[in-house]
Amino acid sequence: MLKNVTVTLSEEALHWARRQAADEGASVSRFVGGLLADRMKSADGYRRAFASIKRIKPVPGFDASKRLPRERIHDRR
């Protein structure tokens, strides 16, 4: 179900939104709604990816402190 909201914009932002909406053949309301929907999907995708990464368990026996220093790997002295 769609809901109406009131948004306050600067003259410059409103002018830009009107041009963008016209280029897409949409109303300003539909254009702004689309921007918010895209932003919501992007934020949700990031949250899901971050949660997925947090669930990854460390490799047993791996100790990052025992890695070779960068200078030694690249034979820099």
N, C-alpha and C positions, 0 to 999 in steps of 0.2 A: 504494500500500500504506500503510495507516494504522499508525502506531507509537504505543505508549503512553509517556507521560512522567509524571513526578511534579512537581507544582507546589506550592509552599508559599505559602499566603495567610494574611492576618490573618483573625481571626474576622469582622470587619466586611465584608471583601472577599468572603469565602466566603458569608456571609449574602446579600449583594447578588447574587452570581453565582447562587445557588440560586433566588432570587426571579425574576431575569431569565430563567433557563433554564426555570423553571416557566411563566412567562408565554408563552414561545415553544414550550412543549410539548417541550422537549429536555432532555437530561441536562446536568449541569454540564460534563462532558467535551466534549460536542458543542458546547455554547455557547461555551466558551473556544476550542475549535478554530475555530469560525466567526469569532470576534473576531480571531484571529491571521490567518486566511485573508483577511479583509477588510483588515486592516492591511497585509498583504503585497501585495495587489493595489493598494492606494493608493500604497504606497511605490514599487512597480514602475512605476506610471503616472507618478508624479512624475519618476522617473529617466529614463524614455523621453521625456517632454516636455522636460526640461532638456537632454538630449542633442540633441534635435531643434532646440532654440533655439540651441545652441552651433554647429550645422552651418550656420546661416544666415550667408551672406557679407555683409559690409558693402556698402552701395550705393556704386558707383564715383562719385567726385567729391563725396560728402557729407562735410562737415567740420563737426562739431558746434560747434567754436569760433567759427564764423562766424554762428551764430544770433543773432537780436536778443535783447537782455536782456529779462527779464520786465517790468520797469518800462516799457520802450519799447513793448512789445506792447500793454500795457494802458493806455498813456498816463498812467503814474504819475510824478509828479515831486516 
